[in-house]
Amino acid sequence: MRGLKSQRGISQNGEHKLSLEQLNKAMLDVFDLMQRCLLDQNFIVLGNAAKCVKENRGLDGDKLEFGIEKRYVTTEVLSTLKEWVKGGQFVDNGFEYIFEGVPVKFKFINRKYHFFKNLDSKIYSPEWYKIANPFSNYWKSRYLIQ
């Protein structure tokens, strides 16, 4: 989102690069935030982070993306999110913030997708995370999630 700036290094090919340590800290921060909202069993890891979790490898990329089904976004959850996410930008279909230089983006998912019906649980670092199942179907249509 506009106005959110993160501190990132630049790789040799000119792309922005975040360290594994930065991404891992941000991932744990997200898990902590979801626990505070009682959503730690309901949020979904999306994008490149989901692929990394699926492949049991360290995170890479220039941001972290997550999804929450809109039915779980109650007034109380939204209030808790706004209390704990300082400097975040909230819109109708999600929110974004920066955690220690890592852009974090959440989508509120309105539509029903078959690959989000029976989520797969994978361990990454010390926590369990939910990813799409079957993952290959999600990966093909990941840019269409609403």
PyMOL CGO cylinders between C-alpha atoms (Angstrom):
from pymol import cmd
from pymol.cgo import CYLINDER

trace = [
    CYLINDER, 0.00, 0.00, 0.00, 1.08, 3.54, -0.52, 0.3, 1, 1, 1, 1, 1, 1,
    CYLINDER, 1.08, 3.54, -0.52, 2.69, 5.29, 2.40, 0.3, 1, 1, 1, 1, 1, 1,
    CYLINDER, 2.69, 5.29, 2.40, 4.09, 2.15, 3.98, 0.3, 1, 1, 1, 1, 1, 1,
    CYLINDER, 4.09, 2.15, 3.98, 7.84, 2.01, 3.71, 0.3, 1, 1, 1, 1, 1, 1,
    CYLINDER, 7.84, 2.01, 3.71, 10.07, -0.84, 4.77, 0.3, 1, 1, 1, 1, 1, 1,
    CYLINDER, 10.07, -0.84, 4.77, 13.80, -1.07, 5.21, 0.3, 1, 1, 1, 1, 1, 1,
    CYLINDER, 13.80, -1.07, 5.21, 15.13, -3.67, 2.83, 0.3, 1, 1, 1, 1, 1, 1,
    CYLINDER, 15.13, -3.67, 2.83, 18.44, -4.47, 1.27, 0.3, 1, 1, 1, 1, 1, 1,
    CYLINDER, 18.44, -4.47, 1.27, 19.00, -4.59, -2.45, 0.3, 1, 1, 1, 1, 1, 1,
    CYLINDER, 19.00, -4.59, -2.45, 20.33, -7.77, -4.01, 0.3, 1, 1, 1, 1, 1, 1,
    CYLINDER, 20.33, -7.77, -4.01, 22.92, -7.79, -6.79, 0.3, 1, 1, 1, 1, 1, 1,
    CYLINDER, 22.92, -7.79, -6.79, 20.23, -7.98, -9.47, 0.3, 1, 1, 1, 1, 1, 1,
    CYLINDER, 20.23, -7.98, -9.47, 18.45, -4.91, -8.07, 0.3, 1, 1, 1, 1, 1, 1,
    CYLINDER, 18.45, -4.91, -8.07, 15.55, -6.72, -6.36, 0.3, 1, 1, 1, 1, 1, 1,
    CYLINDER, 15.55, -6.72, -6.36, 14.54, -5.98, -2.80, 0.3, 1, 1, 1, 1, 1, 1,
    CYLINDER, 14.54, -5.98, -2.80, 15.66, -8.69, -0.41, 0.3, 1, 1, 1, 1, 1, 1,
    CYLINDER, 15.66, -8.69, -0.41, 14.61, -9.45, 3.13, 0.3, 1, 1, 1, 1, 1, 1,
    CYLINDER, 14.61, -9.45, 3.13, 16.69, -11.65, 5.41, 0.3, 1, 1, 1, 1, 1, 1,
    CYLINDER, 16.69, -11.65, 5.41, 15.47, -15.00, 6.67, 0.3, 1, 1, 1, 1, 1, 1,
    CYLINDER, 15.47, -15.00, 6.67, 15.69, -13.61, 10.21, 0.3, 1, 1, 1, 1, 1, 1,
    CYLINDER, 15.69, -13.61, 10.21, 13.43, -10.66, 9.34, 0.3, 1, 1, 1, 1, 1, 1,
    CYLINDER, 13.43, -10.66, 9.34, 10.87, -12.92, 7.66, 0.3, 1, 1, 1, 1, 1, 1,
    CYLINDER, 10.87, -12.92, 7.66, 10.89, -15.45, 10.53, 0.3, 1, 1, 1, 1, 1, 1,
    CYLINDER, 10.89, -15.45, 10.53, 10.37, -12.71, 13.12, 0.3, 1, 1, 1, 1, 1, 1,
    CYLINDER, 10.37, -12.71, 13.12, 7.50, -11.27, 11.10, 0.3, 1, 1, 1, 1, 1, 1,
    CYLINDER, 7.50, -11.27, 11.10, 5.95, -14.73, 10.70, 0.3, 1, 1, 1, 1, 1, 1,
    CYLINDER, 5.95, -14.73, 10.70, 6.04, -15.25, 14.48, 0.3, 1, 1, 1, 1, 1, 1,
    CYLINDER, 6.04, -15.25, 14.48, 4.58, -11.78, 15.02, 0.3, 1, 1, 1, 1, 1, 1,
    CYLINDER, 4.58, -11.78, 15.02, 1.69, -12.67, 12.72, 0.3, 1, 1, 1, 1, 1, 1,
    CYLINDER, 1.69, -12.67, 12.72, 1.08, -15.92, 14.61, 0.3, 1, 1, 1, 1, 1, 1,
    CYLINDER, 1.08, -15.92, 14.61, 1.09, -13.97, 17.89, 0.3, 1, 1, 1, 1, 1, 1,
    CYLINDER, 1.09, -13.97, 17.89, -1.37, -11.45, 16.47, 0.3, 1, 1, 1, 1, 1, 1,
    CYLINDER, -1.37, -11.45, 16.47, -3.68, -14.22, 15.29, 0.3, 1, 1, 1, 1, 1, 1,
    CYLINDER, -3.68, -14.22, 15.29, -3.54, -15.84, 18.75, 0.3, 1, 1, 1, 1, 1, 1,
    CYLINDER, -3.54, -15.84, 18.75, -4.57, -12.53, 20.31, 0.3, 1, 1, 1, 1, 1, 1,
    CYLINDER, -4.57, -12.53, 20.31, -7.58, -12.52, 17.96, 0.3, 1, 1, 1, 1, 1, 1,
    CYLINDER, -7.58, -12.52, 17.96, -8.30, -16.22, 18.62, 0.3, 1, 1, 1, 1, 1, 1,
    CYLINDER, -8.30, -16.22, 18.62, -7.70, -16.92, 14.92, 0.3, 1, 1, 1, 1, 1, 1,
    CYLINDER, -7.70, -16.92, 14.92, -4.51, -18.97, 15.11, 0.3, 1, 1, 1, 1, 1, 1,
    CYLINDER, -4.51, -18.97, 15.11, -6.41, -21.99, 13.74, 0.3, 1, 1, 1, 1, 1, 1,
    CYLINDER, -6.41, -21.99, 13.74, -8.24, -20.01, 11.07, 0.3, 1, 1, 1, 1, 1, 1,
    CYLINDER, -8.24, -20.01, 11.07, -5.76, -17.81, 9.23, 0.3, 1, 1, 1, 1, 1, 1,
    CYLINDER, -5.76, -17.81, 9.23, -4.13, -19.06, 6.04, 0.3, 1, 1, 1, 1, 1, 1,
    CYLINDER, -4.13, -19.06, 6.04, -0.58, -18.50, 4.80, 0.3, 1, 1, 1, 1, 1, 1,
    CYLINDER, -0.58, -18.50, 4.80, -0.68, -17.28, 1.20, 0.3, 1, 1, 1, 1, 1, 1,
    CYLINDER, -0.68, -17.28, 1.20, 1.73, -16.38, -1.57, 0.3, 1, 1, 1, 1, 1, 1,
    CYLINDER, 1.73, -16.38, -1.57, 5.42, -17.20, -1.60, 0.3, 1, 1, 1, 1, 1, 1,
    CYLINDER, 5.42, -17.20, -1.60, 5.47, -17.81, 2.16, 0.3, 1, 1, 1, 1, 1, 1,
    CYLINDER, 5.47, -17.81, 2.16, 2.91, -20.61, 1.69, 0.3, 1, 1, 1, 1, 1, 1,
    CYLINDER, 2.91, -20.61, 1.69, 5.10, -22.20, -0.96, 0.3, 1, 1, 1, 1, 1, 1,
    CYLINDER, 5.10, -22.20, -0.96, 8.12, -22.05, 1.37, 0.3, 1, 1, 1, 1, 1, 1,
    CYLINDER, 8.12, -22.05, 1.37, 6.13, -23.63, 4.21, 0.3, 1, 1, 1, 1, 1, 1,
    CYLINDER, 6.13, -23.63, 4.21, 4.79, -26.31, 1.85, 0.3, 1, 1, 1, 1, 1, 1,
    CYLINDER, 4.79, -26.31, 1.85, 8.31, -27.13, 0.63, 0.3, 1, 1, 1, 1, 1, 1,
    CYLINDER, 8.31, -27.13, 0.63, 9.74, -27.20, 4.18, 0.3, 1, 1, 1, 1, 1, 1,
    CYLINDER, 9.74, -27.20, 4.18, 12.33, -24.52, 3.44, 0.3, 1, 1, 1, 1, 1, 1,
    CYLINDER, 12.33, -24.52, 3.44, 13.24, -21.12, 4.84, 0.3, 1, 1, 1, 1, 1, 1,
    CYLINDER, 13.24, -21.12, 4.84, 11.14, -18.13, 3.91, 0.3, 1, 1, 1, 1, 1, 1,
    CYLINDER, 11.14, -18.13, 3.91, 12.22, -15.86, 1.09, 0.3, 1, 1, 1, 1, 1, 1,
    CYLINDER, 12.22, -15.86, 1.09, 10.59, -13.02, -0.79, 0.3, 1, 1, 1, 1, 1, 1,
    CYLINDER, 10.59, -13.02, -0.79, 9.79, -9.37, -0.31, 0.3, 1, 1, 1, 1, 1, 1,
    CYLINDER, 9.79, -9.37, -0.31, 6.60, -9.66, 1.81, 0.3, 1, 1, 1, 1, 1, 1,
    CYLINDER, 6.60, -9.66, 1.81, 4.36, -12.02, 3.77, 0.3, 1, 1, 1, 1, 1, 1,
    CYLINDER, 4.36, -12.02, 3.77, 0.76, -12.63, 2.73, 0.3, 1, 1, 1, 1, 1, 1,
    CYLINDER, 0.76, -12.63, 2.73, -2.10, -14.17, 4.70, 0.3, 1, 1, 1, 1, 1, 1,
    CYLINDER, -2.10, -14.17, 4.70, -5.82, -14.69, 4.41, 0.3, 1, 1, 1, 1, 1, 1,
    CYLINDER, -5.82, -14.69, 4.41, -8.73, -14.80, 6.83, 0.3, 1, 1, 1, 1, 1, 1,
    CYLINDER, -8.73, -14.80, 6.83, -12.18, -15.90, 5.74, 0.3, 1, 1, 1, 1, 1, 1,
    CYLINDER, -12.18, -15.90, 5.74, -14.50, -12.91, 6.09, 0.3, 1, 1, 1, 1, 1, 1,
    CYLINDER, -14.50, -12.91, 6.09, -16.85, -14.89, 8.37, 0.3, 1, 1, 1, 1, 1, 1,
    CYLINDER, -16.85, -14.89, 8.37, -14.17, -14.83, 11.09, 0.3, 1, 1, 1, 1, 1, 1,
    CYLINDER, -14.17, -14.83, 11.09, -13.69, -11.05, 10.89, 0.3, 1, 1, 1, 1, 1, 1,
    CYLINDER, -13.69, -11.05, 10.89, -16.14, -9.98, 13.57, 0.3, 1, 1, 1, 1, 1, 1,
    CYLINDER, -16.14, -9.98, 13.57, -16.41, -6.53, 15.10, 0.3, 1, 1, 1, 1, 1, 1,
    CYLINDER, -16.41, -6.53, 15.10, -14.42, -7.78, 18.09, 0.3, 1, 1, 1, 1, 1, 1,
    CYLINDER, -14.42, -7.78, 18.09, -11.67, -9.26, 15.90, 0.3, 1, 1, 1, 1, 1, 1,
    CYLINDER, -11.67, -9.26, 15.90, -11.41, -6.05, 13.90, 0.3, 1, 1, 1, 1, 1, 1,
    CYLINDER, -11.41, -6.05, 13.90, -11.21, -4.02, 17.10, 0.3, 1, 1, 1, 1, 1, 1,
    CYLINDER, -11.21, -4.02, 17.10, -8.41, -6.25, 18.43, 0.3, 1, 1, 1, 1, 1, 1,
    CYLINDER, -8.41, -6.25, 18.43, -6.53, -6.03, 15.14, 0.3, 1, 1, 1, 1, 1, 1,
    CYLINDER, -6.53, -6.03, 15.14, -6.74, -2.23, 15.11, 0.3, 1, 1, 1, 1, 1, 1,
    CYLINDER, -6.74, -2.23, 15.11, -5.53, -2.11, 18.71, 0.3, 1, 1, 1, 1, 1, 1,
    CYLINDER, -5.53, -2.11, 18.71, -2.45, -4.29, 18.08, 0.3, 1, 1, 1, 1, 1, 1,
    CYLINDER, -2.45, -4.29, 18.08, -1.52, -3.34, 14.51, 0.3, 1, 1, 1, 1, 1, 1,
    CYLINDER, -1.52, -3.34, 14.51, -0.03, 0.10, 14.99, 0.3, 1, 1, 1, 1, 1, 1,
    CYLINDER, -0.03, 0.10, 14.99, 0.48, 2.06, 11.81, 0.3, 1, 1, 1, 1, 1, 1,
    CYLINDER, 0.48, 2.06, 11.81, -1.50, -0.42, 9.73, 0.3, 1, 1, 1, 1, 1, 1,
    CYLINDER, -1.50, -0.42, 9.73, -3.72, 0.54, 6.86, 0.3, 1, 1, 1, 1, 1, 1,
    CYLINDER, -3.72, 0.54, 6.86, -7.15, -1.07, 7.01, 0.3, 1, 1, 1, 1, 1, 1,
    CYLINDER, -7.15, -1.07, 7.01, -9.49, -1.36, 4.03, 0.3, 1, 1, 1, 1, 1, 1,
    CYLINDER, -9.49, -1.36, 4.03, -12.72, -3.32, 3.48, 0.3, 1, 1, 1, 1, 1, 1,
    CYLINDER, -12.72, -3.32, 3.48, -10.95, -6.40, 2.12, 0.3, 1, 1, 1, 1, 1, 1,
    CYLINDER, -10.95, -6.40, 2.12, -7.95, -6.57, 4.48, 0.3, 1, 1, 1, 1, 1, 1,
    CYLINDER, -7.95, -6.57, 4.48, -5.08, -4.66, 6.01, 0.3, 1, 1, 1, 1, 1, 1,
    CYLINDER, -5.08, -4.66, 6.01, -1.35, -4.12, 5.67, 0.3, 1, 1, 1, 1, 1, 1,
    CYLINDER, -1.35, -4.12, 5.67, 1.44, -3.15, 8.01, 0.3, 1, 1, 1, 1, 1, 1,
    CYLINDER, 1.44, -3.15, 8.01, 5.21, -3.25, 8.30, 0.3, 1, 1, 1, 1, 1, 1,
    CYLINDER, 5.21, -3.25, 8.30, 6.89, -5.39, 10.95, 0.3, 1, 1, 1, 1, 1, 1,
    CYLINDER, 6.89, -5.39, 10.95, 10.60, -4.64, 11.38, 0.3, 1, 1, 1, 1, 1, 1,
    CYLINDER, 10.60, -4.64, 11.38, 10.98, -3.88, 7.69, 0.3, 1, 1, 1, 1, 1, 1,
    CYLINDER, 10.98, -3.88, 7.69, 8.77, -6.72, 6.41, 0.3, 1, 1, 1, 1, 1, 1,
    CYLINDER, 8.77, -6.72, 6.41, 5.54, -5.80, 4.59, 0.3, 1, 1, 1, 1, 1, 1,
    CYLINDER, 5.54, -5.80, 4.59, 2.69, -7.95, 5.93, 0.3, 1, 1, 1, 1, 1, 1,
    CYLINDER, 2.69, -7.95, 5.93, -0.57, -8.15, 3.99, 0.3, 1, 1, 1, 1, 1, 1,
    CYLINDER, -0.57, -8.15, 3.99, -3.85, -9.76, 5.05, 0.3, 1, 1, 1, 1, 1, 1,
    CYLINDER, -3.85, -9.76, 5.05, -6.78, -10.40, 2.72, 0.3, 1, 1, 1, 1, 1, 1,
    CYLINDER, -6.78, -10.40, 2.72, -10.30, -10.92, 4.02, 0.3, 1, 1, 1, 1, 1, 1,
    CYLINDER, -10.30, -10.92, 4.02, -11.49, -13.77, 1.80, 0.3, 1, 1, 1, 1, 1, 1,
    CYLINDER, -11.49, -13.77, 1.80, -15.14, -13.41, 0.74, 0.3, 1, 1, 1, 1, 1, 1,
    CYLINDER, -15.14, -13.41, 0.74, -15.51, -16.27, -1.71, 0.3, 1, 1, 1, 1, 1, 1,
    CYLINDER, -15.51, -16.27, -1.71, -15.54, -19.98, -1.02, 0.3, 1, 1, 1, 1, 1, 1,
    CYLINDER, -15.54, -19.98, -1.02, -12.60, -21.87, -2.51, 0.3, 1, 1, 1, 1, 1, 1,
    CYLINDER, -12.60, -21.87, -2.51, -12.38, -25.66, -2.51, 0.3, 1, 1, 1, 1, 1, 1,
    CYLINDER, -12.38, -25.66, -2.51, -8.67, -25.55, -1.60, 0.3, 1, 1, 1, 1, 1, 1,
    CYLINDER, -8.67, -25.55, -1.60, -9.47, -23.60, 1.60, 0.3, 1, 1, 1, 1, 1, 1,
    CYLINDER, -9.47, -23.60, 1.60, -12.16, -26.06, 2.72, 0.3, 1, 1, 1, 1, 1, 1,
    CYLINDER, -12.16, -26.06, 2.72, -9.84, -28.66, 4.30, 0.3, 1, 1, 1, 1, 1, 1,
    CYLINDER, -9.84, -28.66, 4.30, -6.64, -26.79, 5.06, 0.3, 1, 1, 1, 1, 1, 1,
    CYLINDER, -6.64, -26.79, 5.06, -3.33, -28.59, 5.44, 0.3, 1, 1, 1, 1, 1, 1,
    CYLINDER, -3.33, -28.59, 5.44, -1.36, -27.96, 8.66, 0.3, 1, 1, 1, 1, 1, 1,
    CYLINDER, -1.36, -27.96, 8.66, 2.41, -27.62, 8.34, 0.3, 1, 1, 1, 1, 1, 1,
    CYLINDER, 2.41, -27.62, 8.34, 4.97, -26.83, 10.98, 0.3, 1, 1, 1, 1, 1, 1,
    CYLINDER, 4.97, -26.83, 10.98, 7.31, -23.94, 10.34, 0.3, 1, 1, 1, 1, 1, 1,
    CYLINDER, 7.31, -23.94, 10.34, 9.74, -22.83, 13.01, 0.3, 1, 1, 1, 1, 1, 1,
    CYLINDER, 9.74, -22.83, 13.01, 7.99, -23.40, 16.36, 0.3, 1, 1, 1, 1, 1, 1,
    CYLINDER, 7.99, -23.40, 16.36, 4.38, -23.06, 15.15, 0.3, 1, 1, 1, 1, 1, 1,
    CYLINDER, 4.38, -23.06, 15.15, 1.78, -24.81, 13.01, 0.3, 1, 1, 1, 1, 1, 1,
    CYLINDER, 1.78, -24.81, 13.01, 0.45, -22.89, 10.02, 0.3, 1, 1, 1, 1, 1, 1,
    CYLINDER, 0.45, -22.89, 10.02, -2.47, -23.54, 7.68, 0.3, 1, 1, 1, 1, 1, 1,
    CYLINDER, -2.47, -23.54, 7.68, -1.98, -23.68, 3.92, 0.3, 1, 1, 1, 1, 1, 1,
    CYLINDER, -1.98, -23.68, 3.92, -4.27, -24.48, 1.00, 0.3, 1, 1, 1, 1, 1, 1,
    CYLINDER, -4.27, -24.48, 1.00, -5.12, -28.08, 0.20, 0.3, 1, 1, 1, 1, 1, 1,
    CYLINDER, -5.12, -28.08, 0.20, -4.58, -29.21, -2.52, 0.3, 1, 1, 1, 1, 1, 1,
    CYLINDER, -4.58, -29.21, -2.52, -1.78, -26.70, -2.75, 0.3, 1, 1, 1, 1, 1, 1,
    CYLINDER, -1.78, -26.70, -2.75, -1.20, -27.12, -6.48, 0.3, 1, 1, 1, 1, 1, 1,
    CYLINDER, -1.20, -27.12, -6.48, -4.76, -25.91, -7.24, 0.3, 1, 1, 1, 1, 1, 1,
    CYLINDER, -4.76, -25.91, -7.24, -4.27, -22.86, -5.02, 0.3, 1, 1, 1, 1, 1, 1,
    CYLINDER, -4.27, -22.86, -5.02, -0.89, -22.05, -6.56, 0.3, 1, 1, 1, 1, 1, 1,
    CYLINDER, -0.89, -22.05, -6.56, -2.38, -21.94, -10.07, 0.3, 1, 1, 1, 1, 1, 1,
    CYLINDER, -2.38, -21.94, -10.07, -5.12, -19.49, -9.02, 0.3, 1, 1, 1, 1, 1, 1,
    CYLINDER, -5.12, -19.49, -9.02, -3.38, -17.58, -6.20, 0.3, 1, 1, 1, 1, 1, 1,
    CYLINDER, -3.38, -17.58, -6.20, -3.70, -14.20, -7.94, 0.3, 1, 1, 1, 1, 1, 1,
    CYLINDER, -3.70, -14.20, -7.94, -7.49, -14.54, -8.15, 0.3, 1, 1, 1, 1, 1, 1,
    CYLINDER, -7.49, -14.54, -8.15, -8.20, -14.92, -4.42, 0.3, 1, 1, 1, 1, 1, 1,
    CYLINDER, -8.20, -14.92, -4.42, -10.86, -12.45, -3.20, 0.3, 1, 1, 1, 1, 1, 1,
]
cmd.load_cgo(trace, "trace")
